[in-house]
Amino acid sequence: MNIVVCVKQVPDTWAEKKLGSDKTVDRESVDGVMNELDEYAVEEALKIKEAQGGEVTVLSMGPEKAVETIRKALSMGADKAVHVVDPALHGSDALATSYALAQALGTIEHDLVILGVESTDARMSVVPAMLAERLGAAQLTFARKVEVGDGTVKIERLNDAGYEVVEAPTPAIVSVVEKINEPRYPSFKGIMAAKKKPLTTLTIADAGIDAANVGLDGSGTAVDEVTARPPKQAGQIVKDEGDGGTKLAEFLASQKFV
Amino acid sequence: MAEVLVLVEHVDGAPKKVTLELLTLARSLGEPAAVFVGNGAENAKDKLAEYGATKIYVAGDAELDSYLVAPKAEVLAQVVQQSSPAAVLIPSSPEGKEVAGRLAVKLDSGVITDAVGVADGFVATQSIFGGAFNVQSKVSKGTPIITVRPNSTAPEPAPAQPTEEQVSVTLSDAAKKAKVLDRVTEKKGGRPELTEAAIVVSGGRGLGDGKNFDIIEKLADTLGAAVGASRAATDAGWYPHTNQVGQTGKTVSPQLYMAVGISGAIQHRAGMQTSKTIVAINKDPEAPIFELVDFGIVGDLFNVVPQLTEEIEKRKS
């Protein structure tokens, strides 16, 4: 079973995120980390490989700096990596990103592609479905459980009401939610080994990506205006003197909630 | 006026509130036309008409429910091709967003998700980075496809006499790959859905134990509210992950959000910061949640919450 796991470097979850002058996410002034949900994707890929054999390839699209995130996935135990890096990709939206990733996936043999269900910066959670559409592969998304059979994959797809059991033949695009597993920490040995693992860097030309369909100009959406939200007016804070519940009820009544 | 398509989100035909919100929004942008996929269209028609749908496209083939997401995108793509609408509005649920993504690829159109408003010219407003910025953006390529969050528009009836059009779709082989074998409903009380609820009451670390969620549920039930939980509470196994509000959970934007025993780390704030009115109960006066509140009580939640619940009951009777 050959598995590609897609990872994205995002601004540190705990940092204050900003937009740059071109209204794209400022990735320079903050520390980058592996998108938290992608850690679960890497873990799931490694678990499947450990049970079934095969190879895990990390795929990432992003600036030079994203190599830190790729190294982390390798140090967790992935076998090799492909980094698509090209200034032309800067500012790609979901339509452009899914196109670029689909093209890159065309260069890597795979039975399964595993991704985190969303990135913590853009939070769209559409790219896995878009990849399935582009590749004509099965979409098995929002998985809280993945079972790999002989040429098939079965998942439990989490939804608001409970879950759906969904089955598909490989190749399939799987996205995972955070309750699926407990991601491992890279060991010291893993970190040392990662330095020697093969990492291929592809430009858009190498990956067969048409520059007209990526970047700010190749995207399907454009940002007109960004405004910082006005700071919230300080609210009323009351110390409970034994009547806190009553006071809160009075507030709710004054706002017509009760 | 050009049609604005609204994908109907429904439970066995009964349209969810967000569908009515989207029809109301579509009416301000063009001619609202509902697209119904699956079983139960008969149960939906009256509501869709009441909220102003001038046309209802119905794709009721039983086969459509057997596969994941892709069939809905294929139905929409077909309707878009035949009716050339001005835009497609889809509820911003996990499935709605995936339908939107697949449709965008099929039409080579841009897609905007999680809009909290859509204005003339299909300018979408999004609230990003946990509410720190408002972004105005437009689809610059193809038919605008926009997913809109629940609670973005107040649904208003505007009765219409919709015409009905059957849509028959021959699914592609690719759309029939992910087969739904079973749908399992997990325990769910009579409470509203978290992302759709007008009021959300959430509990966090301060509850100390899963069984103490009782007092949160009691308060929620007196208010007709949904119950949420912080990541600390769901990670500890006190409450189901499906109820987690935050960066790695659900994003909610209710009229009233009540944070009980939640300190308000960025992780949590990112999921609730755009709520219209925020109140908090926490024993730590330094808790960052108090920076967000309209009204906060510094005190022991085990005293404050039962008193609050009782007081609300009293006022209701």
Chai-1 contact restraints between the chains, C-beta under 6 A:
chainA,res_idxA,chainB,res_idxB,connection_type,confidence,min_distance_angstrom,max_distance_angstrom,comment,restraint_id
A,W14,B,I266,contact,1.0,0.0,6.0,A-B,restraint_1
A,K17,B,F129,contact,1.0,0.0,6.0,A-B,restraint_2
A,A94,B,V111,contact,1.0,0.0,6.0,A-B,restraint_3
A,L95,B,A104,contact,1.0,0.0,6.0,A-B,restraint_4
A,L95,B,G110,contact,1.0,0.0,6.0,A-B,restraint_5
A,T120,B,Q247,contact,1.0,0.0,6.0,A-B,restraint_6
A,M124,B,T113,contact,1.0,0.0,6.0,A-B,restraint_7
A,S125,B,K97,contact,1.0,0.0,6.0,A-B,restraint_8
A,V126,B,K97,contact,1.0,0.0,6.0,A-B,restraint_9
A,V126,B,G101,contact,1.0,0.0,6.0,A-B,restraint_10
A,A129,B,E98,contact,1.0,0.0,6.0,A-B,restraint_11
A,A129,B,G101,contact,1.0,0.0,6.0,A-B,restraint_12
A,A129,B,R102,contact,1.0,0.0,6.0,A-B,restraint_13
A,M130,B,G101,contact,1.0,0.0,6.0,A-B,restraint_14
A,M130,B,V105,contact,1.0,0.0,6.0,A-B,restraint_15
A,E133,B,R102,contact,1.0,0.0,6.0,A-B,restraint_16
A,E133,B,V105,contact,1.0,0.0,6.0,A-B,restraint_17
A,R134,B,V105,contact,1.0,0.0,6.0,A-B,restraint_18
A,G136,B,A174,contact,1.0,0.0,6.0,A-B,restraint_19
A,A138,B,K177,contact,1.0,0.0,6.0,A-B,restraint_20
A,A138,B,A178,contact,1.0,0.0,6.0,A-B,restraint_21
A,Q139,B,L68,contact,1.0,0.0,6.0,A-B,restraint_22
A,Q139,B,V69,contact,1.0,0.0,6.0,A-B,restraint_23
A,Q139,B,A178,contact,1.0,0.0,6.0,A-B,restraint_24
A,L140,B,A178,contact,1.0,0.0,6.0,A-B,restraint_25
A,F142,B,P94,contact,1.0,0.0,6.0,A-B,restraint_26
A,D160,B,E193,contact,1.0,0.0,6.0,A-B,restraint_27
A,A161,B,T185,contact,1.0,0.0,6.0,A-B,restraint_28
A,G162,B,V184,contact,1.0,0.0,6.0,A-B,restraint_29
A,G162,B,T185,contact,1.0,0.0,6.0,A-B,restraint_30
A,G162,B,E186,contact,1.0,0.0,6.0,A-B,restraint_31
A,Y163,B,V184,contact,1.0,0.0,6.0,A-B,restraint_32
A,E164,B,V180,contact,1.0,0.0,6.0,A-B,restraint_33
A,E164,B,R183,contact,1.0,0.0,6.0,A-B,restraint_34
A,V165,B,L181,contact,1.0,0.0,6.0,A-B,restraint_35
A,V165,B,D182,contact,1.0,0.0,6.0,A-B,restraint_36
A,V166,B,L68,contact,1.0,0.0,6.0,A-B,restraint_37
A,V166,B,A178,contact,1.0,0.0,6.0,A-B,restraint_38
A,V166,B,V180,contact,1.0,0.0,6.0,A-B,restraint_39
A,E167,B,K179,contact,1.0,0.0,6.0,A-B,restraint_40
A,E167,B,L181,contact,1.0,0.0,6.0,A-B,restraint_41
A,A168,B,K177,contact,1.0,0.0,6.0,A-B,restraint_42
A,A168,B,A178,contact,1.0,0.0,6.0,A-B,restraint_43
A,E178,B,T248,contact,1.0,0.0,6.0,A-B,restraint_44
A,K179,B,H241,contact,1.0,0.0,6.0,A-B,restraint_45
A,G220,B,S109,contact,1.0,0.0,6.0,A-B,restraint_46
A,G220,B,G110,contact,1.0,0.0,6.0,A-B,restraint_47
A,G220,B,K141,contact,1.0,0.0,6.0,A-B,restraint_48
A,T221,B,G110,contact,1.0,0.0,6.0,A-B,restraint_49
A,T221,B,I112,contact,1.0,0.0,6.0,A-B,restraint_50
A,T221,B,S137,contact,1.0,0.0,6.0,A-B,restraint_51
A,T221,B,V139,contact,1.0,0.0,6.0,A-B,restraint_52
A,A222,B,K138,contact,1.0,0.0,6.0,A-B,restraint_53
A,A222,B,S140,contact,1.0,0.0,6.0,A-B,restraint_54
A,V223,B,V135,contact,1.0,0.0,6.0,A-B,restraint_55
A,V223,B,S137,contact,1.0,0.0,6.0,A-B,restraint_56
A,D224,B,Q136,contact,1.0,0.0,6.0,A-B,restraint_57
A,E225,B,Q136,contact,1.0,0.0,6.0,A-B,restraint_58
A,V226,B,F133,contact,1.0,0.0,6.0,A-B,restraint_59
A,V226,B,V135,contact,1.0,0.0,6.0,A-B,restraint_60
A,T227,B,N134,contact,1.0,0.0,6.0,A-B,restraint_61
A,A228,B,F133,contact,1.0,0.0,6.0,A-B,restraint_62
A,R229,B,G131,contact,1.0,0.0,6.0,A-B,restraint_63
A,R229,B,A132,contact,1.0,0.0,6.0,A-B,restraint_64
A,G235,B,V293,contact,1.0,0.0,6.0,A-B,restraint_65
A,G235,B,D294,contact,1.0,0.0,6.0,A-B,restraint_66
A,G235,B,F295,contact,1.0,0.0,6.0,A-B,restraint_67
A,Q236,B,F295,contact,1.0,0.0,6.0,A-B,restraint_68
A,I237,B,F290,contact,1.0,0.0,6.0,A-B,restraint_69
A,I237,B,G296,contact,1.0,0.0,6.0,A-B,restraint_70
A,V238,B,I297,contact,1.0,0.0,6.0,A-B,restraint_71
A,K239,B,V298,contact,1.0,0.0,6.0,A-B,restraint_72
A,D240,B,I297,contact,1.0,0.0,6.0,A-B,restraint_73
A,D240,B,G299,contact,1.0,0.0,6.0,A-B,restraint_74
A,D240,B,V304,contact,1.0,0.0,6.0,A-B,restraint_75
A,G244,B,I297,contact,1.0,0.0,6.0,A-B,restraint_76
A,G244,B,G299,contact,1.0,0.0,6.0,A-B,restraint_77
A,G244,B,V304,contact,1.0,0.0,6.0,A-B,restraint_78
A,G245,B,V304,contact,1.0,0.0,6.0,A-B,restraint_79
A,G245,B,Q307,contact,1.0,0.0,6.0,A-B,restraint_80
A,G245,B,L308,contact,1.0,0.0,6.0,A-B,restraint_81
A,G245,B,E311,contact,1.0,0.0,6.0,A-B,restraint_82
A,T246,B,E311,contact,1.0,0.0,6.0,A-B,restraint_83
A,L248,B,I297,contact,1.0,0.0,6.0,A-B,restraint_84
A,L248,B,L308,contact,1.0,0.0,6.0,A-B,restraint_85
A,A249,B,L308,contact,1.0,0.0,6.0,A-B,restraint_86
A,A249,B,E311,contact,1.0,0.0,6.0,A-B,restraint_87
A,A249,B,I312,contact,1.0,0.0,6.0,A-B,restraint_88
A,F251,B,F295,contact,1.0,0.0,6.0,A-B,restraint_89
A,Q255,B,T277,contact,1.0,0.0,6.0,A-B,restraint_90
A,F257,B,L256,contact,1.0,0.0,6.0,A-B,restraint_91
A,V258,B,I312,contact,1.0,0.0,6.0,A-B,restraint_92
A,V258,B,R315,contact,1.0,0.0,6.0,A-B,restraint_93
